[in-house]
Amino acid sequence: MEYVRLGTTGLKVSRICLGMLTFGTPEWRPWVMDEVASRPIVQHAVDLGINFFDTGDTYSGGMSEMLTGKFLKEMFPGSRREEAVVATKVFEPVDVAYMGTRMDSFVRRPNKDGLSRKRIFHAVDASLQRLGVEYIDLYQIHRYDTQSPLEETMEALHDVVKAGKVRYIGASSMWAWQFAKAQQVAKENGWTRFISMQNHYNLAYREEEREMNPLCQDSGVALLPWSPLARGFLAGNRKADGLGETTRAKNDKLAQQYYFRDSDFKVVENLSILAAEKDVSNATLAYAWLLHKGVTAPIIGVSKVAQLDHAIAALNVRLSPEEMQRLEAAYEPHSILGHE
């Protein structure tokens, strides 16, 4: 395993981050795995040297945080807790009652979501309790909140850091101007600034290369892309007419909305050809491409032990400029996806 600094901080993280969205309860999403099925996968990740784990308070109505905390307590016992880097998020509602509903069908209830001071203070304590930890290493805003004053949000995040509940803060998908504004507000007031950006970025969706990625790379902010395999689309097992064979392929309507254009399938075709030439899986090559694009650690979602091995194999794949161009050649611009 390789370890790198998270942005310009001294925090060391594995080059592969295990996303914990897949682990919780299938009552939330049919492709989510329960505790028994999840444990050997997380254990294998730890055995491989992964020390970076990303969850969110809304995942499985809070169950993902509970399992994350339980597993890490087992697998990083005692003083080894200091080796693990635990990341979680705040913004969306957490109530178990929301299980099975689409985000766009949520009824916005007073103070149950967003990034107000009240919401952040409540959410961080609830996450600490579910995780069973004394502090959160990386606390991320899941989305930008247009209904809360930015100064209120940034000061509240600064205060939870100064209270010792959070070590670092990060952000997720938003417009580059919004991220720059948040950083400037924090700088002007002497508040804690974001050290990472968890954005939507993969071989099938590269719009972040226009503004967000250069902004982060210029200012030393770590890139931690979500959906590095385009919700499994880049694995090459999706079909334009039959969707795919896996449970997630059949039930992931968001992936069908995001990536099912002719040019997207051409991107996968080129990926598959080069992967075969290099004798690696599509997933390994897709992760390797990201690592060559200045990404600190892609956040991978897995449901099988072997998928972890494919991710780790990406650390040893070297791509020439010509090979990078082959992978990128079929890409056509998308509308902005993932900010909602």
ZADO-1210 file (C-alpha; in nm, 4 decimals, padded with zeros to 6 digits):
<atoms>
<atom x="00.0000" y="00.0000" z="00.0000" code="MET" pos="1"/>
<atom x="00.1087" y="00.3557" z="-00.0679" code="GLU" pos="2"/>
<atom x="00.0332" y="00.6373" z="00.1756" code="TYR" pos="3"/>
<atom x="00.0227" y="01.0066" z="00.0910" code="VAL" pos="4"/>
<atom x="-00.0529" y="01.3322" z="00.2693" code="ARG" pos="5"/>
<atom x="-00.4104" y="01.4495" z="00.2490" code="LEU" pos="6"/>
<atom x="-00.3707" y="01.7778" z="00.0652" code="GLY" pos="7"/>
<atom x="-00.1177" y="02.0034" z="00.2379" code="THR" pos="8"/>
<atom x="-00.1823" y="01.8530" z="00.5824" code="THR" pos="9"/>
<atom x="00.0379" y="01.6048" z="00.7653" code="GLY" pos="10"/>
<atom x="-00.2416" y="01.3438" z="00.7695" code="LEU" pos="11"/>
<atom x="-00.1380" y="01.0212" z="00.5937" code="LYS" pos="12"/>
<atom x="-00.3984" y="00.8239" z="00.4004" code="VAL" pos="13"/>
<atom x="-00.3883" y="00.5163" z="00.1801" code="SER" pos="14"/>
<atom x="-00.4020" y="00.5832" z="-00.1958" code="ARG" pos="15"/>
<atom x="-00.7261" y="00.3841" z="-00.1992" code="ILE" pos="16"/>
<atom x="-01.0169" y="00.4886" z="00.0229" code="CYS" pos="17"/>
<atom x="-01.2875" y="00.2351" z="00.1043" code="LEU" pos="18"/>
<atom x="-01.6338" y="00.3826" z="00.0583" code="GLY" pos="19"/>
<atom x="-01.8767" y="00.2488" z="00.3177" code="MET" pos="20"/>
<atom x="-02.1967" y="00.3320" z="00.1273" code="LEU" pos="21"/>
<atom x="-02.2266" y="-00.0351" z="00.0279" code="THR" pos="22"/>
<atom x="-02.2406" y="-00.1489" z="00.3916" code="PHE" pos="23"/>
<atom x="-02.5486" y="-00.1007" z="00.6087" code="GLY" pos="24"/>
<atom x="-02.8888" y="-00.2494" z="00.5377" code="THR" pos="25"/>
<atom x="-03.0592" y="-00.3606" z="00.2129" code="PRO" pos="26"/>
<atom x="-03.3750" y="-00.1967" z="00.3447" code="GLU" pos="27"/>
<atom x="-03.2178" y="00.1313" z="00.2316" code="TRP" pos="28"/>
<atom x="-03.1047" y="00.0123" z="-00.1154" code="ARG" pos="29"/>
<atom x="-03.1330" y="-00.3464" z="-00.2453" code="PRO" pos="30"/>
<atom x="-02.7626" y="-00.3647" z="-00.3289" code="TRP" pos="31"/>
<atom x="-02.6450" y="-00.2618" z="00.0214" code="VAL" pos="32"/>
<atom x="-02.4885" y="-00.5420" z="00.2295" code="MET" pos="33"/>
<atom x="-02.5627" y="-00.6222" z="00.5923" code="ASP" pos="34"/>
<atom x="-02.3101" y="-00.6667" z="00.8736" code="GLU" pos="35"/>
<atom x="-02.2385" y="-01.0361" z="00.8153" code="VAL" pos="36"/>
<atom x="-02.1728" y="-00.9926" z="00.4435" code="ALA" pos="37"/>
<atom x="-01.9749" y="-00.6708" z="00.4942" code="SER" pos="38"/>
<atom x="-01.7276" y="-00.7802" z="00.7612" code="ARG" pos="39"/>
<atom x="-01.4926" y="-00.9988" z="00.5489" code="PRO" pos="40"/>
<atom x="-01.4703" y="-00.7288" z="00.2830" code="ILE" pos="41"/>
<atom x="-01.3730" y="-00.4585" z="00.5309" code="VAL" pos="42"/>
<atom x="-01.1283" y="-00.6961" z="00.6997" code="GLN" pos="43"/>
<atom x="-00.9621" y="-00.7685" z="00.3656" code="HIS" pos="44"/>
<atom x="-00.9312" y="-00.3943" z="00.3022" code="ALA" pos="45"/>
<atom x="-00.7538" y="-00.3526" z="00.6361" code="VAL" pos="46"/>
<atom x="-00.5301" y="-00.6508" z="00.5622" code="ASP" pos="47"/>
<atom x="-00.4324" y="-00.4854" z="00.2328" code="LEU" pos="48"/>
<atom x="-00.3244" y="-00.1731" z="00.4189" code="GLY" pos="49"/>
<atom x="-00.6215" y="00.0544" z="00.3573" code="ILE" pos="50"/>
<atom x="-00.6520" y="00.2987" z="00.6473" code="ASN" pos="51"/>
<atom x="-00.8981" y="00.5487" z="00.4937" code="PHE" pos="52"/>
<atom x="-01.2734" y="00.4878" z="00.5274" code="PHE" pos="53"/>
<atom x="-01.5488" y="00.7171" z="00.3988" code="ASP" pos="54"/>
<atom x="-01.9093" y="00.7005" z="00.5132" code="THR" pos="55"/>
<atom x="-02.1988" y="00.9454" z="00.5537" code="GLY" pos="56"/>
<atom x="-02.4607" y="01.0031" z="00.8195" code="ASP" pos="57"/>
<atom x="-02.7454" y="00.9490" z="00.5739" code="THR" pos="58"/>
<atom x="-02.6208" y="00.6130" z="00.4389" code="TYR" pos="59"/>
<atom x="-02.8629" y="00.3378" z="00.5391" code="SER" pos="60"/>
<atom x="-03.0306" y="00.5815" z="00.7769" code="GLY" pos="61"/>
<atom x="-02.7182" y="00.5942" z="00.9955" code="GLY" pos="62"/>
<atom x="-02.6500" y="00.2195" z="00.9878" code="MET" pos="63"/>
<atom x="-02.3396" y="00.2627" z="00.7705" code="SER" pos="64"/>
<atom x="-02.1782" y="00.4819" z="01.0351" code="GLU" pos="65"/>
<atom x="-02.2657" y="00.2269" z="01.3014" code="MET" pos="66"/>
<atom x="-02.1070" y="-00.0588" z="01.1055" code="LEU" pos="67"/>
<atom x="-01.8043" y="00.1540" z="01.0156" code="THR" pos="68"/>
<atom x="-01.7411" y="00.2286" z="01.3819" code="GLY" pos="69"/>
<atom x="-01.7964" y="-00.1307" z="01.4870" code="LYS" pos="70"/>
<atom x="-01.5632" y="-00.2727" z="01.2223" code="PHE" pos="71"/>
<atom x="-01.2845" y="-00.0241" z="01.2876" code="LEU" pos="72"/>
<atom x="-01.3010" y="-00.0857" z="01.6605" code="LYS" pos="73"/>
<atom x="-01.2512" y="-00.4569" z="01.5872" code="GLU" pos="74"/>
<atom x="-00.9860" y="-00.4140" z="01.3190" code="MET" pos="75"/>
<atom x="-00.7914" y="-00.1194" z="01.4655" code="PHE" pos="76"/>
<atom x="-00.7997" y="-00.2089" z="01.8367" code="PRO" pos="77"/>
<atom x="-00.6515" y="00.0043" z="02.1117" code="GLY" pos="78"/>
<atom x="-00.3749" y="00.2397" z="02.0047" code="SER" pos="79"/>
<atom x="-00.4127" y="00.1331" z="01.6420" code="ARG" pos="80"/>
<atom x="-00.7131" y="00.3688" z="01.6228" code="ARG" pos="81"/>
<atom x="-00.4611" y="00.6413" z="01.5420" code="GLU" pos="82"/>
<atom x="-00.3740" y="00.4607" z="01.2178" code="GLU" pos="83"/>
<atom x="-00.7286" y="00.4765" z="01.0831" code="ALA" pos="84"/>
<atom x="-00.8722" y="00.7826" z="00.9099" code="VAL" pos="85"/>
<atom x="-01.2508" y="00.8012" z="00.9418" code="VAL" pos="86"/>
<atom x="-01.4479" y="01.0366" z="00.7203" code="ALA" pos="87"/>
<atom x="-01.8185" y="01.1075" z="00.7312" code="THR" pos="88"/>
<atom x="-02.0588" y="01.3705" z="00.5983" code="LYS" pos="89"/>
<atom x="-02.3380" y="01.6098" z="00.6935" code="VAL" pos="90"/>
<atom x="-02.6195" y="01.7672" z="00.4906" code="PHE" pos="91"/>
<atom x="-02.8901" y="01.5176" z="00.3972" code="GLU" pos="92"/>
<atom x="-03.1605" y="01.3880" z="00.6354" code="PRO" pos="93"/>
<atom x="-03.0747" y="01.0764" z="00.8325" code="VAL" pos="94"/>
<atom x="-03.4112" y="00.9452" z="00.9548" code="ASP" pos="95"/>
<atom x="-03.4671" y="00.5743" z="00.8963" code="VAL" pos="96"/>
<atom x="-03.8120" y="00.6746" z="00.7721" code="ALA" pos="97"/>
<atom x="-03.6435" y="00.8008" z="00.4552" code="TYR" pos="98"/>
<atom x="-03.5164" y="00.4553" z="00.3629" code="MET" pos="99"/>
<atom x="-03.6067" y="00.3479" z="00.0118" code="GLY" pos="100"/>
<atom x="-03.7099" y="00.6931" z="-00.1060" code="THR" pos="101"/>
<atom x="-03.5312" y="00.8964" z="-00.3700" code="ARG" pos="102"/>
<atom x="-03.3462" y="01.2078" z="-00.2633" code="MET" pos="103"/>
<atom x="-03.5567" y="01.4239" z="-00.4959" code="ASP" pos="104"/>
<atom x="-03.8745" y="01.3003" z="-00.3248" code="SER" pos="105"/>
<atom x="-03.7669" y="01.4047" z="00.0255" code="PHE" pos="106"/>
<atom x="-03.9856" y="01.6581" z="00.1991" code="VAL" pos="107"/>
<atom x="-03.7556" y="01.9210" z="00.3467" code="ARG" pos="108"/>
<atom x="-03.8356" y="01.9176" z="00.7193" code="ARG" pos="109"/>
<atom x="-03.7306" y="02.2007" z="00.9515" code="PRO" pos="110"/>
<atom x="-03.3762" y="02.1580" z="01.0836" code="ASN" pos="111"/>
<atom x="-03.3492" y="01.7925" z="00.9754" code="LYS" pos="112"/>
<atom x="-03.1026" y="01.8613" z="00.6962" code="ASP" pos="113"/>
<atom x="-02.8820" y="02.1363" z="00.5571" code="GLY" pos="114"/>
<atom x="-02.5810" y="02.3153" z="00.7054" code="LEU" pos="115"/>
<atom x="-02.7157" y="02.5531" z="00.9657" code="SER" pos="116"/>
<atom x="-02.5293" y="02.5894" z="01.2937" code="ARG" pos="117"/>
<atom x="-02.8061" y="02.3971" z="01.4720" code="LYS" pos="118"/>
<atom x="-02.7960" y="02.1158" z="01.2173" code="ARG" pos="119"/>
<atom x="-02.4162" y="02.0814" z="01.2160" code="ILE" pos="120"/>
<atom x="-02.3885" y="02.0784" z="01.5944" code="PHE" pos="121"/>
<atom x="-02.6579" y="01.8126" z="01.6251" code="HIS" pos="122"/>
<atom x="-02.5287" y="01.6060" z="01.3324" code="ALA" pos="123"/>
<atom x="-02.1680" y="01.5876" z="01.4486" code="VAL" pos="124"/>
<atom x="-02.2716" y="01.4611" z="01.7930" code="ASP" pos="125"/>
<atom x="-02.5058" y="01.2052" z="01.6368" code="ALA" pos="126"/>
<atom x="-02.2301" y="01.0823" z="01.4030" code="SER" pos="127"/>
<atom x="-01.9827" y="01.0533" z="01.6901" code="LEU" pos="128"/>
<atom x="-02.2325" y="00.8429" z="01.8803" code="GLN" pos="129"/>
<atom x="-02.3102" y="00.6134" z="01.5872" code="ARG" pos="130"/>
<atom x="-01.9425" y="00.5727" z="01.4993" code="LEU" pos="131"/>
<atom x="-01.8501" y="00.5168" z="01.8634" code="GLY" pos="132"/>
<atom x="-01.5464" y="00.7437" z="01.8394" code="VAL" pos="133"/>
<atom x="-01.4248" y="01.0512" z="02.0284" code="GLU" pos="134"/>
<atom x="-01.3446" y="01.2455" z="01.7123" code="TYR" pos="135"/>
<atom x="-01.3980" y="01.2378" z="01.3359" code="ILE" pos="136"/>
<atom x="-01.0856" y="01.2685" z="01.1233" code="ASP" pos="137"/>
<atom x="-01.2486" y="01.4260" z="00.8174" code="LEU" pos="138"/>
<atom x="-01.5925" y="01.5890" z="00.8424" code="TYR" pos="139"/>
<atom x="-01.7340" y="01.6740" z="00.5012" code="GLN" pos="140"/>
<atom x="-02.0297" y="01.8795" z="00.3860" code="ILE" pos="141"/>
<atom x="-02.2197" y="01.6462" z="00.1558" code="HIS" pos="142"/>
<atom x="-02.3493" y="01.9284" z="-00.0649" code="ARG" pos="143"/>
<atom x="-02.3600" y="02.3087" z="-00.0719" code="TYR" pos="144"/>
<atom x="-02.6506" y="02.4563" z="00.1238" code="ASP" pos="145"/>
<atom x="-02.8053" y="02.7550" z="-00.0536" code="THR" pos="146"/>
<atom x="-03.0505" y="02.8089" z="00.2348" code="GLN" pos="147"/>
<atom x="-02.7953" y="02.8640" z="00.5112" code="SER" pos="148"/>
<atom x="-02.5624" y="03.1673" z="00.5266" code="PRO" pos="149"/>
<atom x="-02.2160" y="03.0572" z="00.4212" code="LEU" pos="150"/>
<atom x="-02.0586" y="03.2439" z="00.7140" code="GLU" pos="151"/>
<atom x="-02.2806" y="03.0508" z="00.9548" code="GLU" pos="152"/>
<atom x="-02.1802" y="02.7178" z="00.8019" code="THR" pos="153"/>
<atom x="-01.8073" y="02.7889" z="00.7951" code="MET" pos="154"/>
<atom x="-01.8008" y="02.9225" z="01.1517" code="GLU" pos="155"/>
<atom x="-01.9950" y="02.6202" z="01.2786" code="ALA" pos="156"/>
<atom x="-01.7505" y="02.3839" z="01.1066" code="LEU" pos="157"/>
<atom x="-01.4601" y="02.5779" z="01.2576" code="HIS" pos="158"/>
<atom x="-01.6201" y="02.5512" z="01.6011" code="ASP" pos="159"/>
<atom x="-01.6575" y="02.1711" z="01.5868" code="VAL" pos="160"/>
<atom x="-01.2890" y="02.1514" z="01.4959" code="VAL" pos="161"/>
<atom x="-01.1906" y="02.3750" z="01.7871" code="LYS" pos="162"/>
<atom x="-01.4147" y="02.1706" z="02.0167" code="ALA" pos="163"/>
<atom x="-01.2009" y="01.8638" z="01.9361" code="GLY" pos="164"/>
<atom x="-01.4869" y="01.6740" z="01.7730" code="LYS" pos="165"/>
<atom x="-01.3375" y="01.6995" z="01.4232" code="VAL" pos="166"/>
<atom x="-00.9761" y="01.7077" z="01.3046" code="ARG" pos="167"/>
<atom x="-01.0175" y="01.8329" z="00.9459" code="TYR" pos="168"/>
<atom x="-01.3050" y="01.9432" z="00.7221" code="ILE" pos="169"/>
<atom x="-01.3781" y="01.8651" z="00.3591" code="GLY" pos="170"/>
<atom x="-01.6395" y="01.9443" z="00.0950" code="ALA" pos="171"/>
<atom x="-01.8191" y="01.7557" z="-00.1797" code="SER" pos="172"/>
<atom x="-01.9791" y="01.8267" z="-00.5173" code="SER" pos="173"/>
<atom x="-02.0551" y="02.1933" z="-00.5869" code="MET" pos="174"/>
<atom x="-01.9640" y="02.4653" z="-00.8339" code="TRP" pos="175"/>
<atom x="-01.6025" y="02.5805" z="-00.8235" code="ALA" pos="176"/>
<atom x="-01.7070" y="02.9394" z="-00.7450" code="TRP" pos="177"/>
<atom x="-01.9012" y="02.8153" z="-00.4423" code="GLN" pos="178"/>
<atom x="-01.5996" y="02.6250" z="-00.3123" code="PHE" pos="179"/>
<atom x="-01.3678" y="02.9210" z="-00.3720" code="ALA" pos="180"/>
<atom x="-01.6109" y="03.1501" z="-00.1889" code="LYS" pos="181"/>
<atom x="-01.6282" y="02.9151" z="00.1105" code="ALA" pos="182"/>
<atom x="-01.2499" y="02.8995" z="00.1323" code="GLN" pos="183"/>
<atom x="-01.2248" y="03.2777" z="00.1108" code="GLN" pos="184"/>
<atom x="-01.4855" y="03.3298" z="00.3850" code="VAL" pos="185"/>
<atom x="-01.2886" y="03.0958" z="00.6113" code="ALA" pos="186"/>
<atom x="-00.9591" y="03.2663" z="00.5294" code="LYS" pos="187"/>
<atom x="-01.0923" y="03.6168" z="00.5945" code="GLU" pos="188"/>
<atom x="-01.2276" y="03.5170" z="00.9352" code="ASN" pos="189"/>
<atom x="-00.9394" y="03.2973" z="01.0487" code="GLY" pos="190"/>
<atom x="-01.1601" y="02.9875" z="01.0398" code="TRP" pos="191"/>
<atom x="-01.0723" y="02.6316" z="00.9406" code="THR" pos="192"/>
<atom x="-01.0559" y="02.5759" z="00.5652" code="ARG" pos="193"/>
<atom x="-01.1479" y="02.2683" z="00.3634" code="PHE" pos="194"/>
<atom x="-00.8579" y="02.0345" z="00.2938" code="ILE" pos="195"/>
<atom x="-01.0351" y="01.8007" z="00.0513" code="SER" pos="196"/>
<atom x="-01.2918" y="01.7913" z="-00.2264" code="MET" pos="197"/>
<atom x="-01.5013" y="01.4791" z="-00.2834" code="GLN" pos="198"/>
<atom x="-01.6364" y="01.5394" z="-00.6314" code="ASN" pos="199"/>
<atom x="-01.7918" y="01.3426" z="-00.9134" code="HIS" pos="200"/>
<atom x="-01.5023" y="01.2444" z="-01.1379" code="TYR" pos="201"/>
<atom x="-01.4246" y="00.9381" z="-01.3468" code="ASN" pos="202"/>
<atom x="-01.3319" y="00.8362" z="-01.6997" code="LEU" pos="203"/>
<atom x="-01.6966" y="00.8654" z="-01.8118" code="ALA" pos="204"/>
<atom x="-01.7561" y="01.2035" z="-01.6426" code="TYR" pos="205"/>
<atom x="-01.4720" y="01.4549" z="-01.6696" code="ARG" pos="206"/>
<atom x="-01.6435" y="01.7930" z="-01.6368" code="GLU" pos="207"/>
<atom x="-01.4524" y="01.8565" z="-01.3128" code="GLU" pos="208"/>
<atom x="-01.1380" y="01.8994" z="-01.5211" code="GLU" pos="209"/>
<atom x="-01.2662" y="02.2397" z="-01.6359" code="ARG" pos="210"/>
<atom x="-01.2589" y="02.4311" z="-01.3050" code="GLU" pos="211"/>
<atom x="-01.2840" y="02.2319" z="-00.9817" code="MET" pos="212"/>
<atom x="-00.9850" y="02.0023" z="-01.0271" code="ASN" pos="213"/>
<atom x="-00.7443" y="02.2808" z="-01.1325" code="PRO" pos="214"/>
<atom x="-00.8670" y="02.4991" z="-00.8437" code="LEU" pos="215"/>
<atom x="-00.8016" y="02.2223" z="-00.5922" code="CYS" pos="216"/>
<atom x="-00.4674" y="02.1215" z="-00.7369" code="GLN" pos="217"/>
<atom x="-00.3479" y="02.4827" z="-00.7429" code="ASP" pos="218"/>
<atom x="-00.4460" y="02.5394" z="-00.3791" code="SER" pos="219"/>
<atom x="-00.3276" y="02.2053" z="-00.2398" code="GLY" pos="220"/>
<atom x="-00.6752" y="02.0607" z="-00.1761" code="VAL" pos="221"/>
<atom x="-00.6904" y="01.6800" z="-00.1978" code="ALA" pos="222"/>
<atom x="-00.9133" y="01.5254" z="-00.4646" code="LEU" pos="223"/>
<atom x="-01.1194" y="01.2294" z="-00.3369" code="LEU" pos="224"/>
<atom x="-01.3568" y="01.1468" z="-00.6233" code="PRO" pos="225"/>
<atom x="-01.6753" y="00.9557" z="-00.5614" code="TRP" pos="226"/>
<atom x="-01.8013" y="00.6994" z="-00.8119" code="SER" pos="227"/>
<atom x="-01.4586" y="00.6343" z="-00.9683" code="PRO" pos="228"/>
<atom x="-01.6103" y="00.3487" z="-01.1705" code="LEU" pos="229"/>
<atom x="-01.9154" y="00.5552" z="-01.2710" code="ALA" pos="230"/>
<atom x="-02.1415" y="00.3522" z="-01.0405" code="ARG" pos="231"/>
<atom x="-02.0022" y="00.0329" z="-01.1951" code="GLY" pos="232"/>
<atom x="-02.0568" y="00.1446" z="-01.5543" code="PHE" pos="233"/>
<atom x="-01.6839" y="00.1387" z="-01.6350" code="LEU" pos="234"/>
<atom x="-01.6588" y="-00.2248" z="-01.5268" code="ALA" pos="235"/>
<atom x="-01.8035" y="-00.3092" z="-01.8679" code="GLY" pos="236"/>
<atom x="-02.0974" y="-00.5183" z="-01.7460" code="ASN" pos="237"/>
<atom x="-02.3765" y="-00.2752" z="-01.8395" code="ARG" pos="238"/>
<atom x="-02.5845" y="-00.3016" z="-02.1550" code="LYS" pos="239"/>
<atom x="-02.7774" y="-00.0252" z="-02.3256" code="ALA" pos="240"/>
<atom x="-03.0817" y="-00.2485" z="-02.3747" code="ASP" pos="241"/>
<atom x="-03.0669" y="-00.4880" z="-02.0792" code="GLY" pos="242"/>
<atom x="-02.9062" y="-00.2689" z="-01.8106" code="LEU" pos="243"/>
<atom x="-02.6880" y="-00.5469" z="-01.6661" code="GLY" pos="244"/>
<atom x="-02.6841" y="-00.8637" z="-01.4604" code="GLU" pos="245"/>
<atom x="-02.5942" y="-00.7441" z="-01.1106" code="THR" pos="246"/>
<atom x="-02.8472" y="-00.6298" z="-00.8512" code="THR" pos="247"/>
<atom x="-02.7049" y="-00.2787" z="-00.8582" code="ARG" pos="248"/>
<atom x="-02.7046" y="-00.2625" z="-01.2385" code="ALA" pos="249"/>
<atom x="-03.0723" y="-00.3524" z="-01.2453" code="LYS" pos="250"/>
<atom x="-03.1724" y="-00.1111" z="-00.9686" code="ASN" pos="251"/>
<atom x="-02.9372" y="00.1852" z="-01.0114" code="ASP" pos="252"/>
<atom x="-03.1517" y="00.4266" z="-01.2099" code="LYS" pos="253"/>
<atom x="-02.9105" y="00.7100" z="-01.1418" code="LEU" pos="254"/>
<atom x="-02.6349" y="00.5340" z="-01.3344" code="ALA" pos="255"/>
<atom x="-02.8744" y="00.4866" z="-01.6236" code="GLN" pos="256"/>
<atom x="-02.9459" y="00.8598" z="-01.6238" code="GLN" pos="257"/>
<atom x="-02.5795" y="00.9558" z="-01.5990" code="TYR" pos="258"/>
<atom x="-02.3817" y="00.7271" z="-01.8280" code="TYR" pos="259"/>
<atom x="-02.5877" y="00.5437" z="-02.0897" code="PHE" pos="260"/>
<atom x="-02.5056" y="00.7548" z="-02.3990" code="ARG" pos="261"/>
<atom x="-02.3414" y="00.6061" z="-02.7071" code="ASP" pos="262"/>
<atom x="-02.0188" y="00.7957" z="-02.6382" code="SER" pos="263"/>
<atom x="-02.0147" y="00.6627" z="-02.2803" code="ASP" pos="264"/>
<atom x="-02.0251" y="00.3062" z="-02.4088" code="PHE" pos="265"/>
<atom x="-01.7429" y="00.3948" z="-02.6500" code="LYS" pos="266"/>
<atom x="-01.5346" y="00.5114" z="-02.3524" code="VAL" pos="267"/>
<atom x="-01.5923" y="00.1711" z="-02.1921" code="VAL" pos="268"/>
<atom x="-01.5023" y="-00.0053" z="-02.5163" code="GLU" pos="269"/>
<atom x="-01.1667" y="00.1753" z="-02.5340" code="ASN" pos="270"/>
<atom x="-01.1075" y="00.1039" z="-02.1664" code="LEU" pos="271"/>
<atom x="-01.1790" y="-00.2662" z="-02.2167" code="SER" pos="272"/>
<atom x="-00.9430" y="-00.2918" z="-02.5141" code="ILE" pos="273"/>
<atom x="-00.6491" y="-00.1345" z="-02.3312" code="LEU" pos="274"/>
<atom x="-00.7252" y="-00.3317" z="-02.0152" code="ALA" pos="275"/>
<atom x="-00.7045" y="-00.6541" z="-02.2147" code="ALA" pos="276"/>
<atom x="-00.3732" y="-00.5438" z="-02.3671" code="GLU" pos="277"/>
<atom x="-00.2294" y="-00.4730" z="-02.0213" code="LYS" pos="278"/>
<atom x="-00.3860" y="-00.7879" z="-01.8717" code="ASP" pos="279"/>
<atom x="-00.5748" y="-00.6020" z="-01.5987" code="VAL" pos="280"/>
<atom x="-00.9421" y="-00.5544" z="-01.5239" code="SER" pos="281"/>
<atom x="-01.1427" y="-00.2556" z="-01.6418" code="ASN" pos="282"/>
<atom x="-01.1701" y="-00.1448" z="-01.2808" code="ALA" pos="283"/>
<atom x="-00.7942" y="-00.1577" z="-01.2240" code="THR" pos="284"/>
<atom x="-00.7277" y="00.0504" z="-01.5330" code="LEU" pos="285"/>
<atom x="-01.0013" y="00.3038" z="-01.4520" code="ALA" pos="286"/>
<atom x="-00.8544" y="00.3541" z="-01.1036" code="TYR" pos="287"/>
<atom x="-00.5038" y="00.3811" z="-01.2478" code="ALA" pos="288"/>
<atom x="-00.6208" y="00.6545" z="-01.4868" code="TRP" pos="289"/>
<atom x="-00.7510" y="00.8549" z="-01.1897" code="LEU" pos="290"/>
<atom x="-00.4252" y="00.8138" z="-00.9997" code="LEU" pos="291"/>
<atom x="-00.2432" y="00.9519" z="-01.3050" code="HIS" pos="292"/>
<atom x="-00.4760" y="01.2563" z="-01.3045" code="LYS" pos="293"/>
<atom x="-00.3598" y="01.3932" z="-00.9698" code="GLY" pos="294"/>
<atom x="-00.6229" y="01.2261" z="-00.7522" code="VAL" pos="295"/>
<atom x="-00.5179" y="01.1670" z="-00.3916" code="THR" pos="296"/>
<atom x="-00.7404" y="00.8639" z="-00.3245" code="ALA" pos="297"/>
<atom x="-01.0441" y="00.7443" z="-00.5215" code="PRO" pos="298"/>
<atom x="-01.3307" y="00.6377" z="-00.2961" code="ILE" pos="299"/>
<atom x="-01.4110" y="00.2868" z="-00.4098" code="ILE" pos="300"/>
<atom x="-01.7335" y="00.0984" z="-00.3554" code="GLY" pos="301"/>
<atom x="-01.7043" y="-00.2809" z="-00.3455" code="VAL" pos="302"/>
<atom x="-01.9317" y="-00.5767" z="-00.2815" code="SER" pos="303"/>
<atom x="-01.6765" y="-00.8552" z="-00.3308" code="LYS" pos="304"/>
<atom x="-01.3330" y="-00.9195" z="-00.1844" code="VAL" pos="305"/>
<atom x="-01.1787" y="-00.9546" z="-00.5317" code="ALA" pos="306"/>
<atom x="-01.2849" y="-00.6015" z="-00.6198" code="GLN" pos="307"/>
<atom x="-01.0485" y="-00.4723" z="-00.3525" code="LEU" pos="308"/>
<atom x="-00.7621" y="-00.6611" z="-00.5162" code="ASP" pos="309"/>
<atom x="-00.8461" y="-00.4968" z="-00.8502" code="HIS" pos="310"/>
<atom x="-00.8301" y="-00.1562" z="-00.6840" code="ALA" pos="311"/>
<atom x="-00.4954" y="-00.2195" z="-00.5154" code="ILE" pos="312"/>
<atom x="-00.3514" y="-00.3482" z="-00.8439" code="ALA" pos="313"/>
<atom x="-00.4013" y="00.0011" z="-00.9889" code="ALA" pos="314"/>
<atom x="-00.1097" y="00.1259" z="-00.7784" code="LEU" pos="315"/>
<atom x="00.1294" y="-00.0719" z="-00.9973" code="ASN" pos="316"/>
<atom x="-00.0132" y="00.0256" z="-01.3374" code="VAL" pos="317"/>
<atom x="00.1862" y="00.2802" z="-01.5352" code="ARG" pos="318"/>
<atom x="00.0216" y="00.4635" z="-01.8242" code="LEU" pos="319"/>
<atom x="00.2066" y="00.6451" z="-02.1009" code="SER" pos="320"/>
<atom x="00.0760" y="00.9745" z="-02.2428" code="PRO" pos="321"/>
<atom x="-00.0341" y="00.7840" z="-02.5506" code="GLU" pos="322"/>
<atom x="-00.2317" y="00.5344" z="-02.3413" code="GLU" pos="323"/>
<atom x="-00.3940" y="00.8161" z="-02.1455" code="MET" pos="324"/>
<atom x="-00.5007" y="00.9748" z="-02.4742" code="GLN" pos="325"/>
<atom x="-00.6504" y="00.6461" z="-02.5933" code="ARG" pos="326"/>
<atom x="-00.8607" y="00.6234" z="-02.2796" code="LEU" pos="327"/>
<atom x="-00.9804" y="00.9824" z="-02.3093" code="GLU" pos="328"/>
<atom x="-01.0363" y="01.0054" z="-02.6856" code="ALA" pos="329"/>
<atom x="-01.4035" y="00.9007" z="-02.6987" code="ALA" pos="330"/>
<atom x="-01.5221" y="01.1345" z="-02.4240" code="TYR" pos="331"/>
<atom x="-01.7958" y="01.3835" z="-02.5043" code="GLU" pos="332"/>
<atom x="-01.8986" y="01.6635" z="-02.2647" code="PRO" pos="333"/>
<atom x="-02.1822" y="01.5992" z="-02.0202" code="HIS" pos="334"/>
<atom x="-02.4273" y="01.8286" z="-01.8546" code="SER" pos="335"/>
<atom x="-02.3227" y="01.8916" z="-01.4955" code="ILE" pos="336"/>
<atom x="-02.4107" y="01.5863" z="-01.2860" code="LEU" pos="337"/>
<atom x="-02.3869" y="01.5243" z="-00.9142" code="GLY" pos="338"/>
<atom x="-02.4298" y="01.8704" z="-00.7589" code="HIS" pos="339"/>
<atom x="-02.7883" y="01.8034" z="-00.6524" code="GLU" pos="340"/>
</atoms>
